[in-house]
């Protein structure tokens, strides 16, 4: 049964993983987002105390 011989399938597996690990991360890391997040300011907005009308 030729499918039980691991020699050609192991080489194909290793070659496909080598291509996967070499090509795919460069394509994913090269992706740019349309809306880049803007950094938030360190200062917090001033919060006014709530004025209850019945107190």
PDB file of N, CA, C and O in Angstrom:
ATOM      1  N   UNK A   1       0.835  -1.172   0.000  1.00  0.00           N
ATOM      2  CA  UNK A   1       0.000   0.000   0.000  1.00  0.00           C
ATOM      3  C   UNK A   1       0.890   1.250   0.000  1.00  0.00           C
ATOM      4  O   UNK A   1       1.597   1.494   0.978  1.00  0.00           O
ATOM      5  N   UNK A   2       0.869   2.023  -1.047  1.00  0.00           N
ATOM      6  CA  UNK A   2       1.783   3.159  -1.137  1.00  0.00           C
ATOM      7  C   UNK A   2       1.443   4.301  -0.183  1.00  0.00           C
ATOM      8  O   UNK A   2       2.325   5.086   0.167  1.00  0.00           O
ATOM      9  N   UNK A   3       0.195   4.413   0.243  1.00  0.00           N
ATOM     10  CA  UNK A   3      -0.152   5.522   1.123  1.00  0.00           C
ATOM     11  C   UNK A   3       0.431   5.345   2.521  1.00  0.00           C
ATOM     12  O   UNK A   3       0.417   6.296   3.304  1.00  0.00           O
ATOM     13  N   UNK A   4       0.938   4.170   2.861  1.00  0.00           N
ATOM     14  CA  UNK A   4       1.543   3.950   4.161  1.00  0.00           C
ATOM     15  C   UNK A   4       3.020   4.326   4.183  1.00  0.00           C
ATOM     16  O   UNK A   4       3.627   4.348   5.253  1.00  0.00           O
ATOM     17  N   UNK A   5       3.608   4.618   3.037  1.00  0.00           N
ATOM     18  CA  UNK A   5       5.003   5.022   2.978  1.00  0.00           C
ATOM     19  C   UNK A   5       5.083   6.501   3.395  1.00  0.00           C
ATOM     20  O   UNK A   5       4.568   7.360   2.680  1.00  0.00           O
ATOM     21  N   UNK A   6       5.711   6.810   4.522  1.00  0.00           N
ATOM     22  CA  UNK A   6       5.696   8.187   4.996  1.00  0.00           C
ATOM     23  C   UNK A   6       6.699   9.107   4.298  1.00  0.00           C
ATOM     24  O   UNK A   6       6.642  10.321   4.495  1.00  0.00           O
ATOM     25  N   UNK A   7       7.592   8.583   3.508  1.00  0.00           N
ATOM     26  CA  UNK A   7       8.665   9.408   2.941  1.00  0.00           C
ATOM     27  C   UNK A   7       8.142  10.547   2.062  1.00  0.00           C
ATOM     28  O   UNK A   7       8.490  11.695   2.337  1.00  0.00           O
ATOM     29  N   UNK A   8       7.330  10.311   1.021  1.00  0.00           N
ATOM     30  CA  UNK A   8       6.932  11.458   0.207  1.00  0.00           C
ATOM     31  C   UNK A   8       5.946  12.380   0.930  1.00  0.00           C
ATOM     32  O   UNK A   8       5.973  13.590   0.709  1.00  0.00           O
ATOM     33  N   UNK A   9       5.084  11.839   1.779  1.00  0.00           N
ATOM     34  CA  UNK A   9       4.081  12.671   2.432  1.00  0.00           C
ATOM     35  C   UNK A   9       4.689  13.546   3.527  1.00  0.00           C
ATOM     36  O   UNK A   9       4.232  14.665   3.765  1.00  0.00           O
ATOM     37  N   UNK A  10       5.711  13.032   4.184  1.00  0.00           N
ATOM     38  CA  UNK A  10       6.379  13.850   5.203  1.00  0.00           C
ATOM     39  C   UNK A  10       7.119  15.015   4.562  1.00  0.00           C
ATOM     40  O   UNK A  10       7.130  16.120   5.105  1.00  0.00           O
ATOM     41  N   UNK A  11       7.742  14.772   3.405  1.00  0.00           N
ATOM     42  CA  UNK A  11       8.444  15.848   2.695  1.00  0.00           C
ATOM     43  C   UNK A  11       7.441  16.901   2.212  1.00  0.00           C
ATOM     44  O   UNK A  11       7.707  18.100   2.302  1.00  0.00           O
ATOM     45  N   UNK A  12       6.307  16.460   1.707  1.00  0.00           N
ATOM     46  CA  UNK A  12       5.268  17.399   1.257  1.00  0.00           C
ATOM     47  C   UNK A  12       4.736  18.193   2.451  1.00  0.00           C
ATOM     48  O   UNK A  12       4.510  19.398   2.340  1.00  0.00           O
ATOM     49  N   UNK A  13       4.539  17.536   3.574  1.00  0.00           N
ATOM     50  CA  UNK A  13       4.076  18.223   4.772  1.00  0.00           C
ATOM     51  C   UNK A  13       5.077  19.283   5.224  1.00  0.00           C
ATOM     52  O   UNK A  13       4.694  20.415   5.519  1.00  0.00           O
ATOM     53  N   UNK A  14       6.348  18.922   5.280  1.00  0.00           N
ATOM     54  CA  UNK A  14       7.365  19.884   5.717  1.00  0.00           C
ATOM     55  C   UNK A  14       7.496  21.045   4.729  1.00  0.00           C
ATOM     56  O   UNK A  14       7.648  22.193   5.145  1.00  0.00           O
ATOM     57  N   UNK A  15       7.439  20.759   3.437  1.00  0.00           N
ATOM     58  CA  UNK A  15       7.548  21.820   2.440  1.00  0.00           C
ATOM     59  C   UNK A  15       6.345  22.756   2.507  1.00  0.00           C
ATOM     60  O   UNK A  15       6.502  23.972   2.401  1.00  0.00           O
ATOM     61  N   UNK A  16       5.155  22.204   2.681  1.00  0.00           N
ATOM     62  CA  UNK A  16       3.971  23.056   2.753  1.00  0.00           C
ATOM     63  C   UNK A  16       3.995  23.922   4.009  1.00  0.00           C
ATOM     64  O   UNK A  16       3.585  25.081   3.958  1.00  0.00           O
ATOM     65  N   UNK A  17       4.468  23.384   5.139  1.00  0.00           N
ATOM     66  CA  UNK A  17       4.573  24.197   6.351  1.00  0.00           C
ATOM     67  C   UNK A  17       5.655  25.256   6.211  1.00  0.00           C
ATOM     68  O   UNK A  17       5.504  26.360   6.734  1.00  0.00           O
ATOM     69  N   UNK A  18       6.749  24.941   5.513  1.00  0.00           N
ATOM     70  CA  UNK A  18       7.797  25.936   5.295  1.00  0.00           C
ATOM     71  C   UNK A  18       7.261  27.089   4.454  1.00  0.00           C
ATOM     72  O   UNK A  18       7.551  28.249   4.744  1.00  0.00           O
ATOM     73  N   UNK A  19       6.486  26.785   3.417  1.00  0.00           N
ATOM     74  CA  UNK A  19       5.881  27.833   2.595  1.00  0.00           C
ATOM     75  C   UNK A  19       4.876  28.619   3.417  1.00  0.00           C
ATOM     76  O   UNK A  19       4.826  29.846   3.341  1.00  0.00           O
ATOM     77  N   UNK A  20       4.085  27.919   4.194  1.00  0.00           N
ATOM     78  CA  UNK A  20       3.086  28.578   5.034  1.00  0.00           C
ATOM     79  C   UNK A  20       3.742  29.546   6.021  1.00  0.00           C
ATOM     80  O   UNK A  20       3.270  30.670   6.190  1.00  0.00           O
ATOM     81  N   UNK A  21       4.815  29.122   6.666  1.00  0.00           N
ATOM     82  CA  UNK A  21       5.463  29.958   7.665  1.00  0.00           C
ATOM     83  C   UNK A  21       6.302  31.072   7.044  1.00  0.00           C
ATOM     84  O   UNK A  21       6.619  32.047   7.726  1.00  0.00           O
ATOM     85  N   UNK A  22       6.664  30.955   5.785  1.00  0.00           N
ATOM     86  CA  UNK A  22       7.478  31.987   5.142  1.00  0.00           C
ATOM     87  C   UNK A  22       6.634  33.018   4.411  1.00  0.00           C
ATOM     88  O   UNK A  22       7.003  34.192   4.380  1.00  0.00           O
ATOM     89  N   UNK A  23       5.522  32.622   3.828  1.00  0.00           N
ATOM     90  CA  UNK A  23       4.750  33.520   2.975  1.00  0.00           C
ATOM     91  C   UNK A  23       3.599  34.178   3.714  1.00  0.00           C
ATOM     92  O   UNK A  23       3.419  35.392   3.623  1.00  0.00           O
ATOM     93  N   UNK A  24       2.830  33.406   4.434  1.00  0.00           N
ATOM     94  CA  UNK A  24       1.609  33.918   5.043  1.00  0.00           C
ATOM     95  C   UNK A  24       1.883  35.025   6.074  1.00  0.00           C
ATOM     96  O   UNK A  24       1.196  36.046   6.025  1.00  0.00           O
ATOM     97  N   UNK A  25       2.844  34.889   7.003  1.00  0.00           N
ATOM     98  CA  UNK A  25       3.042  35.978   7.969  1.00  0.00           C
ATOM     99  C   UNK A  25       3.445  37.302   7.311  1.00  0.00           C
ATOM    100  O   UNK A  25       3.046  38.363   7.791  1.00  0.00           O
ATOM    101  N   UNK A  26       4.209  37.268   6.248  1.00  0.00           N
ATOM    102  CA  UNK A  26       4.580  38.520   5.588  1.00  0.00           C
ATOM    103  C   UNK A  26       3.363  39.186   4.959  1.00  0.00           C
ATOM    104  O   UNK A  26       3.261  40.413   4.956  1.00  0.00           O
ATOM    105  N   UNK A  27       2.456  38.403   4.434  1.00  0.00           N
ATOM    106  CA  UNK A  27       1.250  38.982   3.852  1.00  0.00           C
ATOM    107  C   UNK A  27       0.318  39.525   4.929  1.00  0.00           C
ATOM    108  O   UNK A  27      -0.301  40.572   4.743  1.00  0.00           O
ATOM    109  N   UNK A  28       0.216  38.826   6.044  1.00  0.00           N
ATOM    110  CA  UNK A  28      -0.655  39.284   7.121  1.00  0.00           C
ATOM    111  C   UNK A  28      -0.080  40.534   7.777  1.00  0.00           C
ATOM    112  O   UNK A  28      -0.817  41.482   8.047  1.00  0.00           O
ATOM    113  N   UNK A  29       1.215  40.551   8.034  1.00  0.00           N
ATOM    114  CA  UNK A  29       1.824  41.702   8.704  1.00  0.00           C
ATOM    115  C   UNK A  29       1.901  42.912   7.783  1.00  0.00           C
ATOM    116  O   UNK A  29       2.016  44.038   8.267  1.00  0.00           O
ATOM    117  N   UNK A  30       1.842  42.713   6.480  1.00  0.00           N
ATOM    118  CA  UNK A  30       1.865  43.825   5.549  1.00  0.00           C
ATOM    119  C   UNK A  30       0.507  44.472   5.364  1.00  0.00           C
ATOM    120  O   UNK A  30       0.389  45.474   4.658  1.00  0.00           O
ATOM    121  N   UNK A  31      -0.519  43.914   5.987  1.00  0.00           N
ATOM    122  CA  UNK A  31      -1.869  44.447   5.848  1.00  0.00           C
ATOM    123  C   UNK A  31      -1.990  45.763   6.602  1.00  0.00           C
ATOM    124  O   UNK A  31      -1.520  45.872   7.735  1.00  0.00           O
ATOM    125  N   UNK A  32      -2.605  46.746   5.997  1.00  0.00           N
ATOM    126  CA  UNK A  32      -2.849  48.018   6.666  1.00  0.00           C
ATOM    127  C   UNK A  32      -4.349  48.205   6.834  1.00  0.00           C
ATOM    128  O   UNK A  32      -5.138  47.847   5.959  1.00  0.00           O
ATOM    129  N   UNK A  33      -4.720  48.760   7.948  1.00  0.00           N
ATOM    130  CA  UNK A  33      -6.122  49.004   8.234  1.00  0.00           C
ATOM    131  C   UNK A  33      -6.541  50.347   7.653  1.00  0.00           C
ATOM    132  O   UNK A  33      -5.729  51.267   7.557  1.00  0.00           O
ATOM    133  N   UNK A  34      -7.783  50.458   7.274  1.00  0.00           N
ATOM    134  CA  UNK A  34      -8.289  51.711   6.739  1.00  0.00           C
ATOM    135  C   UNK A  34      -8.384  52.774   7.823  1.00  0.00           C
ATOM    136  O   UNK A  34      -8.057  53.936   7.582  1.00  0.00           O
ATOM    137  N   UNK A  35      -8.822  52.393   8.996  1.00  0.00           N
ATOM    138  CA  UNK A  35      -8.998  53.334  10.100  1.00  0.00           C
ATOM    139  C   UNK A  35      -8.005  52.995  11.198  1.00  0.00           C
ATOM    140  O   UNK A  35      -8.253  52.113  12.021  1.00  0.00           O
ATOM    141  N   UNK A  36      -6.886  53.693  11.207  1.00  0.00           N
ATOM    142  CA  UNK A  36      -5.897  53.470  12.254  1.00  0.00           C
ATOM    143  C   UNK A  36      -6.420  54.052  13.566  1.00  0.00           C
ATOM    144  O   UNK A  36      -6.976  55.150  13.571  1.00  0.00           O
ATOM    145  N   UNK A  37      -6.253  53.340  14.666  1.00  0.00           N
ATOM    146  CA  UNK A  37      -6.732  53.879  15.943  1.00  0.00           C
ATOM    147  C   UNK A  37      -5.878  55.067  16.373  1.00  0.00           C
ATOM    148  O   UNK A  37      -4.656  55.055  16.226  1.00  0.00           O
ATOM    149  N   UNK A  38      -6.530  56.078  16.899  1.00  0.00           N
ATOM    150  CA  UNK A  38      -5.798  57.256  17.368  1.00  0.00           C
ATOM    151  C   UNK A  38      -5.484  57.083  18.845  1.00  0.00           C
ATOM    152  O   UNK A  38      -6.293  56.528  19.589  1.00  0.00           O
ATOM    153  N   UNK A  39      -4.319  57.551  19.278  1.00  0.00           N
ATOM    154  CA  UNK A  39      -3.985  57.407  20.705  1.00  0.00           C
ATOM    155  C   UNK A  39      -4.881  58.293  21.567  1.00  0.00           C
ATOM    156  O   UNK A  39      -5.219  59.415  21.188  1.00  0.00           O
ATOM    157  N   UNK A  40      -5.251  57.775  22.715  1.00  0.00           N
ATOM    158  CA  UNK A  40      -6.112  58.532  23.628  1.00  0.00           C
ATOM    159  C   UNK A  40      -5.260  59.494  24.444  1.00  0.00           C
ATOM    160  O   UNK A  40      -4.088  59.237  24.718  1.00  0.00           O
ATOM    161  N   UNK A  41      -5.871  60.593  24.821  1.00  0.00           N
ATOM    162  CA  UNK A  41      -5.163  61.565  25.652  1.00  0.00           C
ATOM    163  C   UNK A  41      -5.107  61.062  27.094  1.00  0.00           C
ATOM    164  O   UNK A  41      -5.970  60.299  27.529  1.00  0.00           O
ATOM    165  N   UNK A  42      -4.092  61.492  27.820  1.00  0.00           N
ATOM    166  CA  UNK A  42      -3.918  61.042  29.196  1.00  0.00           C
ATOM    167  C   UNK A  42      -4.851  61.780  30.143  1.00  0.00           C
ATOM    168  O   UNK A  42      -5.166  61.261  31.215  1.00  0.00           O
ATOM    169  N   UNK A  43      -5.299  62.967  29.782  1.00  0.00           N
ATOM    170  CA  UNK A  43      -6.158  63.724  30.682  1.00  0.00           C
ATOM    171  C   UNK A  43      -7.600  63.243  30.586  1.00  0.00           C
ATOM    172  O   UNK A  43      -8.101  62.928  29.506  1.00  0.00           O
ATOM    173  N   UNK A  44      -8.238  63.197  31.719  1.00  0.00           N
ATOM    174  CA  UNK A  44      -9.632  62.754  31.755  1.00  0.00           C
ATOM    175  C   UNK A  44     -10.543  63.961  31.587  1.00  0.00           C
ATOM    176  O   UNK A  44     -10.200  65.054  32.037  1.00  0.00           O
ATOM    177  N   UNK A  45     -11.681  63.790  30.957  1.00  0.00           N
ATOM    178  CA  UNK A  45     -12.598  64.923  30.837  1.00  0.00           C
ATOM    179  C   UNK A  45     -13.161  65.312  32.204  1.00  0.00           C
ATOM    180  O   UNK A  45     -13.377  64.462  33.068  1.00  0.00           O
ATOM    181  N   UNK A  46     -13.392  66.611  32.379  1.00  0.00           N
ATOM    182  CA  UNK A  46     -13.918  67.094  33.652  1.00  0.00           C
ATOM    183  C   UNK A  46     -15.387  66.701  33.758  1.00  0.00           C
ATOM    184  O   UNK A  46     -16.182  66.943  32.850  1.00  0.00           O
ATOM    185  N   UNK A  47     -15.723  66.094  34.882  1.00  0.00           N
ATOM    186  CA  UNK A  47     -17.097  65.662  35.097  1.00  0.00           C
ATOM    187  C   UNK A  47     -17.745  66.582  36.115  1.00  0.00           C
ATOM    188  O   UNK A  47     -17.280  66.699  37.249  1.00  0.00           O
ATOM    189  N   UNK A  48     -18.811  67.228  35.706  1.00  0.00           N
ATOM    190  CA  UNK A  48     -19.547  68.105  36.604  1.00  0.00           C
ATOM    191  C   UNK A  48     -20.453  67.269  37.503  1.00  0.00           C
ATOM    192  O   UNK A  48     -20.995  66.255  37.062  1.00  0.00           O
ATOM    193  N   UNK A  49     -20.625  67.686  38.767  1.00  0.00           N
ATOM    194  CA  UNK A  49     -21.545  66.941  39.631  1.00  0.00           C
ATOM    195  C   UNK A  49     -22.982  67.100  39.130  1.00  0.00           C
ATOM    196  O   UNK A  49     -23.355  68.130  38.568  1.00  0.00           O
ATOM    197  N   UNK A  50     -23.755  66.077  39.347  1.00  0.00           N
ATOM    198  CA  UNK A  50     -25.128  66.085  38.872  1.00  0.00           C
ATOM    199  C   UNK A  50     -25.983  66.950  39.806  1.00  0.00           C
ATOM    200  O   UNK A  50     -25.966  66.753  41.021  1.00  0.00           O
ATOM    201  N   UNK A  51     -26.707  67.878  39.259  1.00  0.00           N
ATOM    202  CA  UNK A  51     -27.586  68.737  40.054  1.00  0.00           C
ATOM    203  C   UNK A  51     -28.994  68.162  40.016  1.00  0.00           C
ATOM    204  O   UNK A  51     -29.704  68.268  39.015  1.00  0.00           O
ATOM    205  N   UNK A  52     -29.378  67.551  41.129  1.00  0.00           N
ATOM    206  CA  UNK A  52     -30.712  66.983  41.203  1.00  0.00           C
ATOM    207  C   UNK A  52     -31.717  68.116  41.404  1.00  0.00           C
ATOM    208  O   UNK A  52     -31.504  68.969  42.265  1.00  0.00           O
ATOM    209  N   UNK A  53     -32.802  68.149  40.637  1.00  0.00           N
ATOM    210  CA  UNK A  53     -33.760  69.251  40.760  1.00  0.00           C
ATOM    211  C   UNK A  53     -34.575  69.203  42.046  1.00  0.00           C
ATOM    212  O   UNK A  53     -35.143  70.225  42.430  1.00  0.00           O
ATOM    213  N   UNK A  54     -34.659  68.065  42.727  1.00  0.00           N
ATOM    214  CA  UNK A  54     -35.506  67.970  43.910  1.00  0.00           C
ATOM    215  C   UNK A  54     -34.709  68.005  45.211  1.00  0.00           C
ATOM    216  O   UNK A  54     -35.298  67.821  46.276  1.00  0.00           O
ATOM    217  N   UNK A  55     -33.418  68.231  45.172  1.00  0.00           N
ATOM    218  CA  UNK A  55     -32.667  68.235  46.428  1.00  0.00           C
ATOM    219  C   UNK A  55     -32.275  69.626  46.850  1.00  0.00           C
ATOM    220  O   UNK A  55     -31.637  69.799  47.888  1.00  0.00           O
TER     221      UNK A  55
END
